[in-house]
Amino acid sequence: MIELFILVNLRVNLRLMKKQAFKILAKINKLILPSFTKKGLDISKASKMQLAIIGWRAFVTKKALH
């Protein structure tokens, strides 16, 4: 029974650490990567690099909030 509690507690702690890491990464992204919304970028005219940055930011934001 104690082993199960330890495993559950460890799993919860790892999930919280992972979420915190993504929150930190989201803050770094906000500082470093450009915001295409503020620039008024038309997504249909975005380059592959801009689309990759948009996708990366969306992925990190989703993981930080989830």
CHARMM-style PDB file with segment names, atoms N, HN, CA, C and O in Angstrom:
ATOM      1  N   MET     1       0.825  -1.190   0.000  1.00  0.00      PROA
ATOM      2  CA  MET     1       0.000   0.000   0.000  1.00  0.00      PROA
ATOM      3  C   MET     1       0.870   1.254   0.000  1.00  0.00      PROA
ATOM      4  O   MET     1       0.579   2.221  -0.705  1.00  0.00      PROA
ATOM      5  N   ILE     2       1.937   1.231   0.796  1.00  0.00      PROA
ATOM      6  HN  ILE     2       2.173   0.446   1.368  1.00  0.00      PROA
ATOM      7  CA  ILE     2       2.834   2.390   0.862  1.00  0.00      PROA
ATOM      8  C   ILE     2       3.555   2.581  -0.467  1.00  0.00      PROA
ATOM      9  O   ILE     2       3.794   3.708  -0.900  1.00  0.00      PROA
ATOM     10  N   GLU     3       3.903   1.448  -1.118  1.00  0.00      PROA
ATOM     11  HN  GLU     3       3.709   0.532  -0.767  1.00  0.00      PROA
ATOM     12  CA  GLU     3       4.583   1.543  -2.405  1.00  0.00      PROA
ATOM     13  C   GLU     3       3.690   2.232  -3.442  1.00  0.00      PROA
ATOM     14  O   GLU     3       4.161   3.034  -4.248  1.00  0.00      PROA
ATOM     15  N   LEU     4       2.401   1.905  -3.408  1.00  0.00      PROA
ATOM     16  HN  LEU     4       2.019   1.253  -2.753  1.00  0.00      PROA
ATOM     17  CA  LEU     4       1.463   2.525  -4.328  1.00  0.00      PROA
ATOM     18  C   LEU     4       1.366   4.025  -4.062  1.00  0.00      PROA
ATOM     19  O   LEU     4       1.334   4.817  -5.003  1.00  0.00      PROA
ATOM     20  N   PHE     5       1.320   4.415  -2.813  1.00  0.00      PROA
ATOM     21  HN  PHE     5       1.346   3.771  -2.048  1.00  0.00      PROA
ATOM     22  CA  PHE     5       1.264   5.831  -2.456  1.00  0.00      PROA
ATOM     23  C   PHE     5       2.512   6.559  -2.944  1.00  0.00      PROA
ATOM     24  O   PHE     5       2.423   7.670  -3.465  1.00  0.00      PROA
ATOM     25  N   ILE     6       3.662   5.936  -2.776  1.00  0.00      PROA
ATOM     26  HN  ILE     6       3.733   5.033  -2.353  1.00  0.00      PROA
ATOM     27  CA  ILE     6       4.925   6.542  -3.216  1.00  0.00      PROA
ATOM     28  C   ILE     6       4.924   6.717  -4.735  1.00  0.00      PROA
ATOM     29  O   ILE     6       5.329   7.764  -5.240  1.00  0.00      PROA
ATOM     30  N   LEU     7       4.466   5.687  -5.468  1.00  0.00      PROA
ATOM     31  HN  LEU     7       4.137   4.837  -5.058  1.00  0.00      PROA
ATOM     32  CA  LEU     7       4.434   5.778  -6.929  1.00  0.00      PROA
ATOM     33  C   LEU     7       3.466   6.856  -7.408  1.00  0.00      PROA
ATOM     34  O   LEU     7       3.779   7.598  -8.338  1.00  0.00      PROA
ATOM     35  N   VAL     8       2.301   6.948  -6.786  1.00  0.00      PROA
ATOM     36  HN  VAL     8       2.047   6.344  -6.030  1.00  0.00      PROA
ATOM     37  CA  VAL     8       1.332   7.971  -7.168  1.00  0.00      PROA
ATOM     38  C   VAL     8       1.886   9.349  -6.858  1.00  0.00      PROA
ATOM     39  O   VAL     8       1.760  10.270  -7.666  1.00  0.00      PROA
ATOM     40  N   ASN     9       2.495   9.494  -5.698  1.00  0.00      PROA
ATOM     41  HN  ASN     9       2.597   8.746  -5.042  1.00  0.00      PROA
ATOM     42  CA  ASN     9       3.072  10.774  -5.292  1.00  0.00      PROA
ATOM     43  C   ASN     9       4.205  11.177  -6.238  1.00  0.00      PROA
ATOM     44  O   ASN     9       4.320  12.345  -6.608  1.00  0.00      PROA
ATOM     45  N   LEU    10       5.023  10.232  -6.620  1.00  0.00      PROA
ATOM     46  HN  LEU    10       4.930   9.283  -6.320  1.00  0.00      PROA
ATOM     47  CA  LEU    10       6.118  10.500  -7.552  1.00  0.00      PROA
ATOM     48  C   LEU    10       5.580  10.935  -8.914  1.00  0.00      PROA
ATOM     49  O   LEU    10       6.097  11.863  -9.534  1.00  0.00      PROA
ATOM     50  N   ARG    11       4.533  10.246  -9.365  1.00  0.00      PROA
ATOM     51  HN  ARG    11       4.112   9.492  -8.861  1.00  0.00      PROA
ATOM     52  CA  ARG    11       3.944  10.583 -10.657  1.00  0.00      PROA
ATOM     53  C   ARG    11       3.348  11.996 -10.651  1.00  0.00      PROA
ATOM     54  O   ARG    11       3.494  12.737 -11.623  1.00  0.00      PROA
ATOM     55  N   VAL    12       2.684  12.359  -9.568  1.00  0.00      PROA
ATOM     56  HN  VAL    12       2.565  11.756  -8.779  1.00  0.00      PROA
ATOM     57  CA  VAL    12       2.107  13.700  -9.445  1.00  0.00      PROA
ATOM     58  C   VAL    12       3.217  14.740  -9.413  1.00  0.00      PROA
ATOM     59  O   VAL    12       3.108  15.782 -10.059  1.00  0.00      PROA
ATOM     60  N   ASN    13       4.271  14.470  -8.677  1.00  0.00      PROA
ATOM     61  HN  ASN    13       4.359  13.623  -8.152  1.00  0.00      PROA
ATOM     62  CA  ASN    13       5.392  15.408  -8.593  1.00  0.00      PROA
ATOM     63  C   ASN    13       6.060  15.592  -9.957  1.00  0.00      PROA
ATOM     64  O   ASN    13       6.412  16.712 -10.327  1.00  0.00      PROA
ATOM     65  N   LEU    14       6.236  14.506 -10.702  1.00  0.00      PROA
ATOM     66  HN  LEU    14       5.950  13.596 -10.402  1.00  0.00      PROA
ATOM     67  CA  LEU    14       6.844  14.615 -12.031  1.00  0.00      PROA
ATOM     68  C   LEU    14       5.955  15.418 -12.969  1.00  0.00      PROA
ATOM     69  O   LEU    14       6.455  16.207 -13.771  1.00  0.00      PROA
ATOM     70  N   ARG    15       4.636  15.227 -12.879  1.00  0.00      PROA
ATOM     71  HN  ARG    15       4.230  14.586 -12.227  1.00  0.00      PROA
ATOM     72  CA  ARG    15       3.711  15.982 -13.722  1.00  0.00      PROA
ATOM     73  C   ARG    15       3.792  17.470 -13.404  1.00  0.00      PROA
ATOM     74  O   ARG    15       3.787  18.302 -14.311  1.00  0.00      PROA
ATOM     75  N   LEU    16       3.868  17.807 -12.113  1.00  0.00      PROA
ATOM     76  HN  LEU    16       3.873  17.131 -11.376  1.00  0.00      PROA
ATOM     77  CA  LEU    16       3.970  19.210 -11.712  1.00  0.00      PROA
ATOM     78  C   LEU    16       5.290  19.820 -12.175  1.00  0.00      PROA
ATOM     79  O   LEU    16       5.322  20.972 -12.605  1.00  0.00      PROA
ATOM     80  N   MET    17       6.377  19.056 -12.090  1.00  0.00      PROA
ATOM     81  HN  MET    17       6.350  18.120 -11.740  1.00  0.00      PROA
ATOM     82  CA  MET    17       7.674  19.554 -12.537  1.00  0.00      PROA
ATOM     83  C   MET    17       7.672  19.784 -14.047  1.00  0.00      PROA
ATOM     84  O   MET    17       8.238  20.764 -14.533  1.00  0.00      PROA
ATOM     85  N   LYS    18       7.032  18.877 -14.785  1.00  0.00      PROA
ATOM     86  HN  LYS    18       6.572  18.081 -14.390  1.00  0.00      PROA
ATOM     87  CA  LYS    18       6.958  19.008 -16.238  1.00  0.00      PROA
ATOM     88  C   LYS    18       6.148  20.252 -16.606  1.00  0.00      PROA
ATOM     89  O   LYS    18       6.526  21.003 -17.505  1.00  0.00      PROA
ATOM     90  N   LYS    19       5.036  20.461 -15.906  1.00  0.00      PROA
ATOM     91  HN  LYS    19       4.729  19.851 -15.176  1.00  0.00      PROA
ATOM     92  CA  LYS    19       4.207  21.627 -16.165  1.00  0.00      PROA
ATOM     93  C   LYS    19       4.975  22.910 -15.862  1.00  0.00      PROA
ATOM     94  O   LYS    19       4.885  23.882 -16.613  1.00  0.00      PROA
ATOM     95  N   GLN    20       5.720  22.917 -14.779  1.00  0.00      PROA
ATOM     96  HN  GLN    20       5.794  22.129 -14.169  1.00  0.00      PROA
ATOM     97  CA  GLN    20       6.511  24.092 -14.412  1.00  0.00      PROA
ATOM     98  C   GLN    20       7.598  24.361 -15.453  1.00  0.00      PROA
ATOM     99  O   GLN    20       7.889  25.514 -15.772  1.00  0.00      PROA
ATOM    100  N   ALA    21       8.190  23.297 -15.976  1.00  0.00      PROA
ATOM    101  HN  ALA    21       7.953  22.360 -15.716  1.00  0.00      PROA
ATOM    102  CA  ALA    21       9.215  23.466 -17.012  1.00  0.00      PROA
ATOM    103  C   ALA    21       8.609  24.098 -18.268  1.00  0.00      PROA
ATOM    104  O   ALA    21       9.231  24.963 -18.886  1.00  0.00      PROA
ATOM    105  N   PHE    22       7.410  23.677 -18.645  1.00  0.00      PROA
ATOM    106  HN  PHE    22       6.904  22.975 -18.143  1.00  0.00      PROA
ATOM    107  CA  PHE    22       6.763  24.268 -19.816  1.00  0.00      PROA
ATOM    108  C   PHE    22       6.345  25.706 -19.561  1.00  0.00      PROA
ATOM    109  O   PHE    22       6.344  26.518 -20.486  1.00  0.00      PROA
ATOM    110  N   LYS    23       5.991  26.039 -18.327  1.00  0.00      PROA
ATOM    111  HN  LYS    23       5.992  25.380 -17.575  1.00  0.00      PROA
ATOM    112  CA  LYS    23       5.665  27.430 -18.005  1.00  0.00      PROA
ATOM    113  C   LYS    23       6.898  28.315 -18.166  1.00  0.00      PROA
ATOM    114  O   LYS    23       6.808  29.421 -18.699  1.00  0.00      PROA
ATOM    115  N   ILE    24       8.031  27.836 -17.712  1.00  0.00      PROA
ATOM    116  HN  ILE    24       8.104  26.937 -17.279  1.00  0.00      PROA
ATOM    117  CA  ILE    24       9.283  28.580 -17.857  1.00  0.00      PROA
ATOM    118  C   ILE    24       9.633  28.721 -19.340  1.00  0.00      PROA
ATOM    119  O   ILE    24      10.039  29.792 -19.791  1.00  0.00      PROA
ATOM    120  N   LEU    25       9.470  27.626 -20.094  1.00  0.00      PROA
ATOM    121  HN  LEU    25       9.140  26.756 -19.727  1.00  0.00      PROA
ATOM    122  CA  LEU    25       9.747  27.661 -21.524  1.00  0.00      PROA
ATOM    123  C   LEU    25       8.811  28.631 -22.245  1.00  0.00      PROA
ATOM    124  O   LEU    25       9.230  29.302 -23.188  1.00  0.00      PROA
ATOM    125  N   ALA    26       7.556  28.713 -21.817  1.00  0.00      PROA
ATOM    126  HN  ALA    26       7.215  28.168 -21.051  1.00  0.00      PROA
ATOM    127  CA  ALA    26       6.606  29.651 -22.422  1.00  0.00      PROA
ATOM    128  C   ALA    26       7.039  31.094 -22.168  1.00  0.00      PROA
ATOM    129  O   ALA    26       6.899  31.948 -23.043  1.00  0.00      PROA
ATOM    130  N   LYS    27       7.559  31.362 -20.986  1.00  0.00      PROA
ATOM    131  HN  LYS    27       7.673  30.668 -20.275  1.00  0.00      PROA
ATOM    132  CA  LYS    27       8.037  32.713 -20.685  1.00  0.00      PROA
ATOM    133  C   LYS    27       9.261  33.062 -21.534  1.00  0.00      PROA
ATOM    134  O   LYS    27       9.387  34.188 -22.015  1.00  0.00      PROA
ATOM    135  N   ILE    28      10.148  32.105 -21.712  1.00  0.00      PROA
ATOM    136  HN  ILE    28      10.045  31.191 -21.321  1.00  0.00      PROA
ATOM    137  CA  ILE    28      11.328  32.318 -22.554  1.00  0.00      PROA
ATOM    138  C   ILE    28      10.895  32.563 -24.000  1.00  0.00      PROA
ATOM    139  O   ILE    28      11.421  33.451 -24.671  1.00  0.00      PROA
ATOM    140  N   ASN    29       9.929  31.763 -24.476  1.00  0.00      PROA
ATOM    141  HN  ASN    29       9.502  31.041 -23.932  1.00  0.00      PROA
ATOM    142  CA  ASN    29       9.407  31.953 -25.836  1.00  0.00      PROA
ATOM    143  C   ASN    29       8.837  33.351 -26.006  1.00  0.00      PROA
ATOM    144  O   ASN    29       9.051  33.995 -27.032  1.00  0.00      PROA
ATOM    145  N   LYS    30       8.116  33.816 -25.004  1.00  0.00      PROA
ATOM    146  HN  LYS    30       7.942  33.292 -24.170  1.00  0.00      PROA
ATOM    147  CA  LYS    30       7.496  35.134 -25.081  1.00  0.00      PROA
ATOM    148  C   LYS    30       8.557  36.229 -25.201  1.00  0.00      PROA
ATOM    149  O   LYS    30       8.348  37.227 -25.892  1.00  0.00      PROA
ATOM    150  N   LEU    31       9.674  36.045 -24.538  1.00  0.00      PROA
ATOM    151  HN  LEU    31       9.844  35.234 -23.977  1.00  0.00      PROA
ATOM    152  CA  LEU    31      10.747  37.034 -24.587  1.00  0.00      PROA
ATOM    153  C   LEU    31      11.531  36.989 -25.898  1.00  0.00      PROA
ATOM    154  O   LEU    31      11.916  38.028 -26.435  1.00  0.00      PROA
ATOM    155  N   ILE    32      11.762  35.798 -26.400  1.00  0.00      PROA
ATOM    156  HN  ILE    32      11.449  34.955 -25.964  1.00  0.00      PROA
ATOM    157  CA  ILE    32      12.674  35.622 -27.529  1.00  0.00      PROA
ATOM    158  C   ILE    32      11.964  35.600 -28.885  1.00  0.00      PROA
ATOM    159  O   ILE    32      12.391  36.275 -29.821  1.00  0.00      PROA
ATOM    160  N   LEU    33      10.891  34.830 -28.988  1.00  0.00      PROA
ATOM    161  HN  LEU    33      10.544  34.281 -28.227  1.00  0.00      PROA
ATOM    162  CA  LEU    33      10.244  34.634 -30.285  1.00  0.00      PROA
ATOM    163  C   LEU    33       9.300  35.782 -30.617  1.00  0.00      PROA
ATOM    164  O   LEU    33       8.703  36.381 -29.723  1.00  0.00      PROA
ATOM    165  N   PRO    34       9.168  36.083 -31.896  1.00  0.00      PROA
ATOM    166  CA  PRO    34       8.290  37.197 -32.294  1.00  0.00      PROA
ATOM    167  C   PRO    34       6.818  36.838 -32.125  1.00  0.00      PROA
ATOM    168  O   PRO    34       6.435  35.673 -32.239  1.00  0.00      PROA
ATOM    169  N   SER    35       6.000  37.847 -31.853  1.00  0.00      PROA
ATOM    170  HN  SER    35       6.311  38.793 -31.760  1.00  0.00      PROA
ATOM    171  CA  SER    35       4.556  37.671 -31.774  1.00  0.00      PROA
ATOM    172  C   SER    35       3.962  38.109 -33.110  1.00  0.00      PROA
ATOM    173  O   SER    35       3.948  39.293 -33.445  1.00  0.00      PROA
ATOM    174  N   PHE    36       3.476  37.132 -33.856  1.00  0.00      PROA
ATOM    175  HN  PHE    36       3.487  36.170 -33.584  1.00  0.00      PROA
ATOM    176  CA  PHE    36       2.935  37.435 -35.174  1.00  0.00      PROA
ATOM    177  C   PHE    36       1.547  38.042 -35.082  1.00  0.00      PROA
ATOM    178  O   PHE    36       1.090  38.675 -36.034  1.00  0.00      PROA
ATOM    179  N   THR    37       0.865  37.865 -33.959  1.00  0.00      PROA
ATOM    180  HN  THR    37       1.236  37.351 -33.185  1.00  0.00      PROA
ATOM    181  CA  THR    37      -0.458  38.472 -33.793  1.00  0.00      PROA
ATOM    182  C   THR    37      -0.321  39.982 -33.700  1.00  0.00      PROA
ATOM    183  O   THR    37      -1.110  40.721 -34.290  1.00  0.00      PROA
ATOM    184  N   LYS    38       0.669  40.434 -32.969  1.00  0.00      PROA
ATOM    185  HN  LYS    38       1.309  39.834 -32.490  1.00  0.00      PROA
ATOM    186  CA  LYS    38       0.880  41.875 -32.829  1.00  0.00      PROA
ATOM    187  C   LYS    38       1.297  42.513 -34.156  1.00  0.00      PROA
ATOM    188  O   LYS    38       1.018  43.683 -34.415  1.00  0.00      PROA
ATOM    189  N   LYS    39       1.970  41.718 -34.985  1.00  0.00      PROA
ATOM    190  HN  LYS    39       2.197  40.768 -34.775  1.00  0.00      PROA
ATOM    191  CA  LYS    39       2.413  42.222 -36.285  1.00  0.00      PROA
ATOM    192  C   LYS    39       1.313  42.135 -37.332  1.00  0.00      PROA
ATOM    193  O   LYS    39       1.472  42.656 -38.436  1.00  0.00      PROA
ATOM    194  N   GLY    40       0.201  41.486 -37.004  1.00  0.00      PROA
ATOM    195  HN  GLY    40       0.073  41.063 -36.107  1.00  0.00      PROA
ATOM    196  CA  GLY    40      -0.903  41.363 -37.944  1.00  0.00      PROA
ATOM    197  C   GLY    40      -0.608  40.435 -39.107  1.00  0.00      PROA
ATOM    198  O   GLY    40      -1.035  40.691 -40.233  1.00  0.00      PROA
ATOM    199  N   LEU    41       0.118  39.361 -38.842  1.00  0.00      PROA
ATOM    200  HN  LEU    41       0.465  39.153 -37.928  1.00  0.00      PROA
ATOM    201  CA  LEU    41       0.493  38.420 -39.903  1.00  0.00      PROA
ATOM    202  C   LEU    41      -0.727  37.651 -40.398  1.00  0.00      PROA
ATOM    203  O   LEU    41      -1.500  37.118 -39.603  1.00  0.00      PROA
ATOM    204  N   ASP    42      -0.891  37.596 -41.711  1.00  0.00      PROA
ATOM    205  HN  ASP    42      -0.263  38.029 -42.358  1.00  0.00      PROA
ATOM    206  CA  ASP    42      -1.926  36.770 -42.322  1.00  0.00      PROA
ATOM    207  C   ASP    42      -1.389  35.344 -42.390  1.00  0.00      PROA
ATOM    208  O   ASP    42      -0.386  35.089 -43.057  1.00  0.00      PROA
ATOM    209  N   ILE    43      -2.048  34.418 -41.707  1.00  0.00      PROA
ATOM    210  HN  ILE    43      -2.862  34.625 -41.166  1.00  0.00      PROA
ATOM    211  CA  ILE    43      -1.532  33.059 -41.583  1.00  0.00      PROA
ATOM    212  C   ILE    43      -1.440  32.348 -42.938  1.00  0.00      PROA
ATOM    213  O   ILE    43      -0.616  31.450 -43.113  1.00  0.00      PROA
ATOM    214  N   SER    44      -2.276  32.745 -43.885  1.00  0.00      PROA
ATOM    215  HN  SER    44      -2.945  33.475 -43.743  1.00  0.00      PROA
ATOM    216  CA  SER    44      -2.227  32.105 -45.204  1.00  0.00      PROA
ATOM    217  C   SER    44      -0.998  32.550 -45.996  1.00  0.00      PROA
ATOM    218  O   SER    44      -0.620  31.898 -46.969  1.00  0.00      PROA
ATOM    219  N   LYS    45      -0.381  33.642 -45.590  1.00  0.00      PROA
ATOM    220  HN  LYS    45      -0.688  34.172 -44.799  1.00  0.00      PROA
ATOM    221  CA  LYS    45       0.813  34.146 -46.277  1.00  0.00      PROA
ATOM    222  C   LYS    45       2.091  33.934 -45.462  1.00  0.00      PROA
ATOM    223  O   LYS    45       3.150  34.446 -45.822  1.00  0.00      PROA
ATOM    224  N   ALA    46       1.990  33.180 -44.369  1.00  0.00      PROA
ATOM    225  HN  ALA    46       1.130  32.764 -44.076  1.00  0.00      PROA
ATOM    226  CA  ALA    46       3.144  32.948 -43.495  1.00  0.00      PROA
ATOM    227  C   ALA    46       4.121  31.972 -44.147  1.00  0.00      PROA
ATOM    228  O   ALA    46       3.727  31.043 -44.853  1.00  0.00      PROA
ATOM    229  N   SER    47       5.403  32.211 -43.890  1.00  0.00      PROA
ATOM    230  HN  SER    47       5.723  32.965 -43.317  1.00  0.00      PROA
ATOM    231  CA  SER    47       6.428  31.298 -44.403  1.00  0.00      PROA
ATOM    232  C   SER    47       6.450  30.031 -43.544  1.00  0.00      PROA
ATOM    233  O   SER    47       5.796  29.955 -42.504  1.00  0.00      PROA
ATOM    234  N   LYS    48       7.205  29.058 -43.997  1.00  0.00      PROA
ATOM    235  HN  LYS    48       7.737  29.120 -44.842  1.00  0.00      PROA
ATOM    236  CA  LYS    48       7.300  27.795 -43.247  1.00  0.00      PROA
ATOM    237  C   LYS    48       7.926  28.018 -41.870  1.00  0.00      PROA
ATOM    238  O   LYS    48       7.525  27.381 -40.896  1.00  0.00      PROA
ATOM    239  N   MET    49       8.891  28.907 -41.788  1.00  0.00      PROA
ATOM    240  HN  MET    49       9.217  29.424 -42.579  1.00  0.00      PROA
ATOM    241  CA  MET    49       9.531  29.197 -40.514  1.00  0.00      PROA
ATOM    242  C   MET    49       8.540  29.872 -39.565  1.00  0.00      PROA
ATOM    243  O   MET    49       8.496  29.543 -38.380  1.00  0.00      PROA
ATOM    244  N   GLN    50       7.755  30.802 -40.075  1.00  0.00      PROA
ATOM    245  HN  GLN    50       7.791  31.068 -41.038  1.00  0.00      PROA
ATOM    246  CA  GLN    50       6.758  31.467 -39.240  1.00  0.00      PROA
ATOM    247  C   GLN    50       5.706  30.472 -38.757  1.00  0.00      PROA
ATOM    248  O   GLN    50       5.276  30.534 -37.605  1.00  0.00      PROA
ATOM    249  N   LEU    51       5.292  29.560 -39.629  1.00  0.00      PROA
ATOM    250  HN  LEU    51       5.641  29.511 -40.565  1.00  0.00      PROA
ATOM    251  CA  LEU    51       4.334  28.535 -39.229  1.00  0.00      PROA
ATOM    252  C   LEU    51       4.925  27.606 -38.168  1.00  0.00      PROA
ATOM    253  O   LEU    51       4.225  27.176 -37.252  1.00  0.00      PROA
ATOM    254  N   ALA    52       6.214  27.302 -38.299  1.00  0.00      PROA
ATOM    255  HN  ALA    52       6.782  27.652 -39.043  1.00  0.00      PROA
ATOM    256  CA  ALA    52       6.872  26.456 -37.302  1.00  0.00      PROA
ATOM    257  C   ALA    52       6.921  27.162 -35.943  1.00  0.00      PROA
ATOM    258  O   ALA    52       6.705  26.528 -34.910  1.00  0.00      PROA
ATOM    259  N   ILE    53       7.197  28.445 -35.939  1.00  0.00      PROA
ATOM    260  HN  ILE    53       7.372  28.960 -36.778  1.00  0.00      PROA
ATOM    261  CA  ILE    53       7.237  29.212 -34.694  1.00  0.00      PROA
ATOM    262  C   ILE    53       5.838  29.280 -34.066  1.00  0.00      PROA
ATOM    263  O   ILE    53       5.687  29.127 -32.854  1.00  0.00      PROA
ATOM    264  N   ILE    54       4.838  29.506 -34.889  1.00  0.00      PROA
ATOM    265  HN  ILE    54       4.961  29.630 -35.873  1.00  0.00      PROA
ATOM    266  CA  ILE    54       3.456  29.541 -34.389  1.00  0.00      PROA
ATOM    267  C   ILE    54       3.084  28.201 -33.774  1.00  0.00      PROA
ATOM    268  O   ILE    54       2.502  28.150 -32.690  1.00  0.00      PROA
ATOM    269  N   GLY    55       3.418  27.119 -34.464  1.00  0.00      PROA
ATOM    270  HN  GLY    55       3.890  27.160 -35.344  1.00  0.00      PROA
ATOM    271  CA  GLY    55       3.136  25.776 -33.954  1.00  0.00      PROA
ATOM    272  C   GLY    55       3.862  25.483 -32.660  1.00  0.00      PROA
ATOM    273  O   GLY    55       3.282  24.915 -31.734  1.00  0.00      PROA
ATOM    274  N   TRP    56       5.136  25.867 -32.586  1.00  0.00      PROA
ATOM    275  HN  TRP    56       5.607  26.328 -33.338  1.00  0.00      PROA
ATOM    276  CA  TRP    56       5.927  25.640 -31.383  1.00  0.00      PROA
ATOM    277  C   TRP    56       5.345  26.392 -30.192  1.00  0.00      PROA
ATOM    278  O   TRP    56       5.210  25.842 -29.099  1.00  0.00      PROA
ATOM    279  N   ARG    57       5.004  27.658 -30.424  1.00  0.00      PROA
ATOM    280  HN  ARG    57       5.114  28.104 -31.312  1.00  0.00      PROA
ATOM    281  CA  ARG    57       4.427  28.458 -29.340  1.00  0.00      PROA
ATOM    282  C   ARG    57       3.103  27.890 -28.878  1.00  0.00      PROA
ATOM    283  O   ARG    57       2.820  27.880 -27.680  1.00  0.00      PROA
ATOM    284  N   ALA    58       2.285  27.416 -29.805  1.00  0.00      PROA
ATOM    285  HN  ALA    58       2.514  27.424 -30.778  1.00  0.00      PROA
ATOM    286  CA  ALA    58       0.994  26.819 -29.452  1.00  0.00      PROA
ATOM    287  C   ALA    58       1.199  25.531 -28.652  1.00  0.00      PROA
ATOM    288  O   ALA    58       0.495  25.286 -27.672  1.00  0.00      PROA
ATOM    289  N   PHE    59       2.161  24.712 -29.073  1.00  0.00      PROA
ATOM    290  HN  PHE    59       2.733  24.911 -29.869  1.00  0.00      PROA
ATOM    291  CA  PHE    59       2.458  23.463 -28.372  1.00  0.00      PROA
ATOM    292  C   PHE    59       2.904  23.731 -26.935  1.00  0.00      PROA
ATOM    293  O   PHE    59       2.411  23.103 -25.999  1.00  0.00      PROA
ATOM    294  N   VAL    60       3.833  24.659 -26.770  1.00  0.00      PROA
ATOM    295  HN  VAL    60       4.234  25.169 -27.531  1.00  0.00      PROA
ATOM    296  CA  VAL    60       4.357  24.964 -25.435  1.00  0.00      PROA
ATOM    297  C   VAL    60       3.266  25.564 -24.551  1.00  0.00      PROA
ATOM    298  O   VAL    60       3.159  25.216 -23.375  1.00  0.00      PROA
ATOM    299  N   THR    61       2.460  26.460 -25.110  1.00  0.00      PROA
ATOM    300  HN  THR    61       2.547  26.743 -26.065  1.00  0.00      PROA
ATOM    301  CA  THR    61       1.390  27.078 -24.347  1.00  0.00      PROA
ATOM    302  C   THR    61       0.379  26.017 -23.895  1.00  0.00      PROA
ATOM    303  O   THR    61      -0.075  26.034 -22.751  1.00  0.00      PROA
ATOM    304  N   LYS    62       0.034  25.104 -24.792  1.00  0.00      PROA
ATOM    305  HN  LYS    62       0.403  25.091 -25.722  1.00  0.00      PROA
ATOM    306  CA  LYS    62      -0.919  24.042 -24.438  1.00  0.00      PROA
ATOM    307  C   LYS    62      -0.371  23.172 -23.314  1.00  0.00      PROA
ATOM    308  O   LYS    62      -1.094  22.843 -22.374  1.00  0.00      PROA
ATOM    309  N   LYS    63       0.897  22.800 -23.405  1.00  0.00      PROA
ATOM    310  HN  LYS    63       1.484  23.067 -24.169  1.00  0.00      PROA
ATOM    311  CA  LYS    63       1.504  21.961 -22.365  1.00  0.00      PROA
ATOM    312  C   LYS    63       1.618  22.717 -21.034  1.00  0.00      PROA
ATOM    313  O   LYS    63       1.500  22.110 -19.970  1.00  0.00      PROA
ATOM    314  N   ALA    64       1.844  24.025 -21.087  1.00  0.00      PROA
ATOM    315  HN  ALA    64       1.939  24.518 -21.952  1.00  0.00      PROA
ATOM    316  CA  ALA    64       1.962  24.803 -19.869  1.00  0.00      PROA
ATOM    317  C   ALA    64       0.607  24.955 -19.175  1.00  0.00      PROA
ATOM    318  O   ALA    64       0.541  25.058 -17.950  1.00  0.00      PROA
ATOM    319  N   LEU    65      -0.464  24.967 -19.957  1.00  0.00      PROA
ATOM    320  HN  LEU    65      -0.410  24.883 -20.952  1.00  0.00      PROA
ATOM    321  CA  LEU    65      -1.793  25.132 -19.375  1.00  0.00      PROA
ATOM    322  C   LEU    65      -2.441  23.795 -19.003  1.00  0.00      PROA
ATOM    323  O   LEU    65      -3.307  23.749 -18.129  1.00  0.00      PROA
ATOM    324  N   HSD    66      -2.040  22.743 -19.640  1.00  0.00      PROA
ATOM    325  HN  HSD    66      -1.337  22.780 -20.350  1.00  0.00      PROA
ATOM    326  CA  HSD    66      -2.674  21.448 -19.427  1.00  0.00      PROA
ATOM    327  C   HSD    66      -2.259  20.838 -18.126  1.00  0.00      PROA
ATOM    328  OT1 HSD    66      -2.703  19.740 -17.789  1.00  0.00      PROA
TER     329      HSD     66
END
